[in-house]
């Protein structure tokens, strides 16, 4: 009986922590994601996430970004703009959120998809297992 009550407390604790992290306004923990998409003849980066207010503006590499949607938002930007705002050593993109009501700015970051920065990685070996 002790195992099940301990497991129940652990599950409740994890659920509460997950809700708390997802509810953090304006944070990268709120589910910001990136993926590579085709936009005409070139490759673009699509960024999507959630924001606390639909009027919150997004800026990447000091450039304002056109955002679609309300609190659930997405933006599609040319890959060269994403690369100019990226931290190459961490494979992350930094962006700034601006609360238009208060003028408060917050710098966030999100993981980039593999290969988004155009670097090639030489593999010395590749291990494949059935596990």
N, C-alpha and C positions, 0 to 999 in steps of 0.2 A: 504494500500500500504506500510506503514511503516513496518508492520510485515514481509512482504515478503522480503523487502530489508534487514532488520535486520537478518532474517533467512539465506538469501543468504550470507551475510558477515560472519555469524557464521559458515556456512558450508565451505566456502572458507578458513576461518582461521583454522578450524579443519583439512582440507585436507592438508594445508601447514604444520601444526604442525606434522601430521602423516608422511608426506614425509621427513621432517627434522629428525624425530626420526629414521625412517627406514634407512636413509642414513648415520647415524653416524658410521664411520668405526670402526670395531673391538669391537663394544659395544654389551652388552647383549640385548639392545633394538633392535638389528638387527634381531630378530626373533629366537634366540636360544631356542630350545625345548628339552625336555627329555621324554623318555618313557621306560617302562620295556619291554624286549623282551626275548624270549627263545634263548639260544645259546648252543645247545647240552643238556647236563644233568643239566645245571645250568641256573640261571637267570642273564641277563646282562642289562646294561643301555645303551640305544642308545641316543646319543646327536647329534643334527643336528642344523645347523645354516648357517650364511653367514659371510664371511670374506672379507676384502678389497683386499687381494692378495692371490692367490692360494698357495703360498709358505709359508704362515704363519703357524707356528708349534703350536701344542696344548700340554700342559703338565697338568696332574692332579696328585696332591699329589707328586710333584717332579718327576713323571714318564712321559717320552714321550709317546704320544698316537698316534697310527696309524690312520691316517685320510684318508677317501675316498672322492673323488670328487675334484672339483676346488674351485671356490669362494663359491659355495653352497656345504657345506661339511657335513660329518657325521662320527661319530666314535662309535664303539660298545665296551664297556669295561666291565670287570667282576664287579659284584655288590660290591665285597669286596674292589676294588680299588675306586669305587665311594664313598663308605662309609668312606674310609680313607681321602678323600678330601672334605667331606661334613661338613657343619655346622649344627649339629643336632638340635640346638635350633631354627634355622630358616628354616629347611627343604630346604636348598639350597646347591648346589655344586659349589665350587670355582674351576676355572681352569685358567691357564695362557696362553696367546697368545704371541708368540714370532715372531717378524718380522725378518726374516732371513737376509734381506738386511741391516737393521740398527742395529739389535740386541736389539731393544727396546722391553720391556716386559710390558704387561698389565694384571692385575688380573681382571677377570670377574666372575660373578656368575649367576646361572640359577636355577629356582625352580625345585625341585625333585617331581616326581609323588608320590601320597599318598602311604605309606607303603614301600617306597624304602629303608628306613633306618631300617626296620624290627621292628619298635616299634608298639605296640598295644595301641590303645586308648580306654579306657573304657568310654562308653556313659552312662550318668545318665538318659537321656531321649532322645527320638527322636520325633520331631514334623514333621508331614507330612500334607501338605495342598494342596488344589486344585488350588491355585493361580498360 
